[in-house]
Amino acid sequence: MRRIVLLRHGRTAWNDSGRAQGHADVPLDDVGQAQAKAVAPLLAEMRPVALWSSDLSRAAQTATAVGAECGLTPVLDARLREFDIGPNRVGLTSDEYAAAHPGEHAELLAGNVDAIPGRETRDDVLQRFLPALTERAEGLREGETGVLVSHGAALRVVVPAFLGWGDDPGESLGVLANCGWIELTHSASVWTGGEARWRLTAWNRVAP
């Protein structure tokens, strides 16, 4: 069996205050640092052989905490970043965004993200993220585990796509907690006629 653990970063001050981050390079706050330190030994028990991370500080700092427990140095990859949410959304709460940019906010609620300047669509994110995840998955040997640290919204769209699910069911999976993780395993099953394939085996596990 091969396994990939996909970990959302720890909390930031902007997470705590409900401010949108996107590509803004916001570091972990004290709670986020504690979350990363709490989850690190649990992931170390899985004996990962590789550790990859988004290059944004909140993810890289989380990965560094995990790496300290696992004896691994994170490999940073900009393709694993969160959605770029556009310049007008960064740093604002939802209410502040609606007040400052009502037209963009209305387009967002309607799902017309193409109409929002600078905002990545689901397809934009998949175009960069999915190849990166596929490369990492294919690079693992049988019996090996890899850990990938990224961001909540990006993970919710890439996991269903990676697994080949139709109709983008990411919304039904629920929001990932800060330092919540996903487990994907690759193995054969009687249900697939002995064919080996990737499966979702855990969603939003958190440290106790």
N, C-alpha and C positions, 0 to 999 in steps of 0.2 A: 504493500500500500504506500502511495505517496500522499503527502498532506501539505496544504497551504493554510496558514493562519493569517487572516486579514484583520488587522487591528486598527480601530479608530484612535486617533491621538487623544491625549488627556485634555482636561478643561483649560480654557483660556479665560481671561477677564471678559473678553467679548462674548464668549459662550454664556458666561454667567449673566451678563446684562442683555442678552438677546440681540447683539449686534452682528450683522452679517459680515463674514470674513472674506470668503472667496480666496483670491490670491494675496490678500494682505498678509504680511509676515508677522503675525501676532504670536508671541511666545506663550508657553504654559504659565499659568498662575501657580500659586502654592498648592492649591488643591490638585491641579493637573500634574504637578511634579509628584505629589503623593500617590495619585492614581497610577502613574507610570511605574513608580517603584513597587507598588502593590501587585501589579499584574506581571511584572518582569519575572519573578521566580516561578509563577505558574506556567508561563510560556517556556522558561528554561527547562522545566520538567519534561517537555516534549522533545528536548534535545535537537533543536533546529540546527541545520548545517549552513543556512544562509539567512541573511537579514537585509531587507530592502526597504526604502522609505522615500516618500515625497521629500523634496528638498525644502519645503516650508518649515519654519522653525518649530512649530507646534508638533509636527510629525517627527522631525529629525530629533528633537529633544526626547520624545517618547521612545523612539528607536534606540537612542543612546542608552537610556535606562535599561531597556531590554537587552541590548548588547552587552552591557556591563555584567549582567547575570549569566549570559550565554557564552561569553568569551568571543563575541562576534563584533565586527565593525560594520555599521550600516552602510550600504551602498545607496547613495542618493540618486534619485531619478525624477526629473521635473515632469515626466509623463504621468506620474502618480499623484499629481496635485488635485486639489478640489476644483469644482466648477469655477471658472472666471465669471463673476456675477455682474460685471460692468462697473464703471467708475462711479456711477451715481448711487449705487446700492451699498458700497463698502462703508462699514462703520456705522450704519444706521439701523435702528430697530425697524420693525415692519410699519409701525405707526409713523415714525419719522420719515420713512421712505414714501409712504402714501401722501403725507403732507407736502413734502418737498418736490416729489415727482409723481403727481397723481396719474398722469398719462401712462408712464412706464409701469406703475403699480397695477393699473387696470389691465394692461397687456399681460403682466405676470399672472394675475389671477385668472385670466382667460386662457392661459397656456400659450400665448403668442410670444414666446421668448425671442423669436427671430426679429421682432420689432423693437427689441431693447438694445440700444447701442452697446457694443463691447461684451455682451453676455454670451457665454457658450451655451450651445444646445446639447441635448443628450447625445446626439450623433457626433458633435465635436469632441465631447469627452471620450466617447467610445473609440473614436478614431486614434486617439493618442494612448489611452489607458489599456484598452483591450489587447493590443499587440504586446505591450509591456508585461501584462499579467500572463499572457500565453507563453511568452519567452521564458519567464521565470518558472512557470509550471512545467514546461517541457524540459527544462534544465535539471529538474530533480530526478534522482535515481530512485529505484524501488526501495522503500523503507525509509526514505529521507523526508524531512519536514523543513519547510521554509516559512519565514515570517515576513509579512509585508505590512508596513504601517502607512496608512493613508487617511482619508477623510470621509465623513458620513454620507454626504449626498453622492459623491463619486462612486463609493462602494455600492450604494444601493442601485445604481444603474449598471455597473460593470459586472456584478456577480450574476444576475439573471442572464445577461448577454453571454458571459463566459460559459454558463451551463446550457445555453441553447434554448432557454425558455422563451416562449412567444409572448407578444402583447405587453412587454415591459411590466411585470408584476411587482416591481420594486416597492411601490407604495403599500402593497399588502404585507410586506415583510416587517414594517415598522422601523422607527428611527433607532439608529445605533446609539447607545450611551457612550459618553466619553470613556475611552479605554475598554469599550465593549468589543468583542471579537467574534469573527466568523471562522468556521472550519470547513474546508473543502477537502474531500478525500477522493483518491483515484484508485479504484479496485474493481475486480470482476464481481458479477452477481448472477444468481440464477434467474433474476427477473429480466436480465438483458441477454439471456442465452450464453452467459459466460463472458460476454464482452466487457472489457474494462472501460470505465468512463468516470468522469468527475461528478461528484454528488455533493449537495449541501448537507452537512451532518450536524452543524451547530450554527445558531444565529444569536448574536447579542449576548454571549456569555460575559460575565463580569466577575472581577475579584470579589470575594466575600468581604 
